[in-house]
Amino acid sequence: MPRRRPSALRGELPVRVLGRRRYPPIDRLSGSCAADLRRLERTRFWPEAIEEAFWHWRALAHGRLRCLVDGFWATRCGIYECGCDPGYFRDCLETALHALPKKSARELRVLVLALDAKITARARIIPVDAPDSPWWRAMSEGHI
């Protein structure tokens, strides 16, 4: 029986095309932390969920001050995908921080806490009792 050519064998395999990323990867993370994020997104979230939440939270921290203050007091539709509730993205990051292994969580926590500090420093009207308190929930629920 004649041997089949390798090109004939590979021709039967489905072509795997990687889609374009919707959100940029989180910079300054190690490869093991990025792998842990992928693993967590596969099991608990959807692809690029943590990167999406980090991107929105970073956009809120570095955006215009008006967007920062209005984002917490604006009316909300209840659909988290629309992005009108900035507290949802911080909750997503907080869930990831608790679900990741210690070393990976520490790396991500450094970046998230830097964004938190920038947000609270820019918007002086946001009262923060402790850095570990979920101050973004009170803001998004309108209790302040």
C-alpha positions in Angstrom: 0.0 0.0 0.0 1.6 3.3 -1.0 2.2 5.9 1.7 0.1 9.1 1.7 1.8 12.4 1.2 2.0 14.7 4.3 0.2 17.4 2.4 -2.7 15.1 1.7 -2.9 14.2 5.4 -2.7 17.9 6.5 -5.3 18.9 4.0 -7.9 16.9 5.9 -7.3 18.8 9.1 -9.6 21.8 9.8 -7.9 25.2 9.5 -7.8 27.0 12.8 -8.0 30.7 12.4 -7.4 32.8 15.5 -9.8 35.7 15.7 -8.6 39.3 16.4 -8.5 40.3 20.0 -11.2 42.8 21.0 -9.2 44.1 24.0 -5.4 44.5 24.4 -3.7 42.1 26.8 -2.8 43.5 30.2 0.7 44.7 30.1 3.3 44.2 32.8 2.0 40.7 33.7 4.2 37.6 33.7 3.5 34.7 31.4 2.4 32.5 34.3 -0.1 35.2 35.4 -1.4 35.5 31.8 -1.8 31.7 31.6 -3.7 31.7 35.0 -6.0 34.4 33.6 -6.7 32.3 30.5 -7.4 29.3 32.6 -9.7 31.3 34.9 -11.5 32.8 31.9 -12.1 29.4 30.4 -13.6 28.0 33.6 -15.5 30.9 35.2 -15.8 33.7 32.7 -15.7 34.1 28.9 -12.7 34.8 26.7 -11.0 38.1 27.4 -13.4 38.9 30.3 -10.6 40.0 32.6 -8.9 42.1 29.9 -12.2 43.7 29.1 -12.8 44.6 32.7 -9.3 45.9 33.2 -9.5 47.9 30.0 -12.8 49.6 31.1 -11.4 50.3 34.6 -8.2 51.8 33.1 -10.2 53.9 30.7 -12.2 55.2 33.6 -9.0 56.0 35.6 -7.3 57.7 32.7 -10.3 59.3 31.0 -11.8 62.7 31.5 -12.8 63.6 35.0 -16.3 64.3 34.0 -16.7 60.7 32.8 -15.2 59.5 36.0 -17.7 61.3 38.2 -20.7 61.0 35.9 -20.0 57.3 35.4 -20.9 56.5 39.0 -24.1 58.6 39.2 -25.5 58.0 35.8 -28.7 56.0 35.3 -28.1 52.3 34.7 -29.9 50.0 32.4 -29.1 46.8 34.3 -27.2 45.2 31.4 -23.6 44.9 32.3 -22.4 44.5 28.7 -23.4 48.1 27.8 -20.7 49.5 30.2 -22.9 52.0 32.0 -22.1 50.6 35.4 -18.4 51.0 36.1 -18.7 49.1 39.3 -19.4 45.9 37.4 -16.0 45.9 35.8 -14.3 46.4 39.2 -16.4 43.5 40.6 -15.2 41.3 37.8 -11.6 42.2 38.6 -12.2 41.6 42.3 -13.7 38.1 41.5 -10.6 37.3 39.5 -8.3 38.5 42.2 -9.9 36.1 44.7 -10.0 33.2 42.2 -6.4 33.4 40.9 -3.4 31.8 42.6 -1.6 33.9 45.1 1.3 35.0 43.0 -0.8 35.8 39.9 -3.4 37.6 42.1 -0.6 39.7 43.6 0.6 40.8 40.2 -2.8 41.8 39.0 -3.7 43.4 42.4 -0.7 45.8 42.1 -2.1 47.1 38.8 -5.7 47.3 39.9 -4.8 49.1 43.2 -2.8 51.6 41.2 -5.9 52.3 39.1 -8.0 52.5 42.2 -5.7 55.1 43.7 -5.8 57.1 40.6 -9.6 57.1 40.5 -10.0 58.1 44.1 -7.3 60.8 43.9 -8.8 62.4 40.8 -12.4 62.3 42.1 -12.0 63.7 45.6 -15.8 63.3 46.2 -15.4 59.5 46.4 -15.1 58.6 50.1 -12.8 55.6 50.7 -12.6 54.2 54.2 -10.0 51.5 53.5 -8.2 50.4 50.3 -9.7 47.0 50.7 -13.3 48.1 51.1 -15.6 47.8 48.1 -16.1 51.6 47.7 -17.1 51.2 44.0 -20.3 49.2 45.0 -21.6 52.1 47.2 -20.9 54.5 44.3 -22.6 52.4 41.7 -25.7 51.8 44.0 -26.0 55.5 44.7 -25.6 55.2 48.5 -23.2 58.2 48.7 
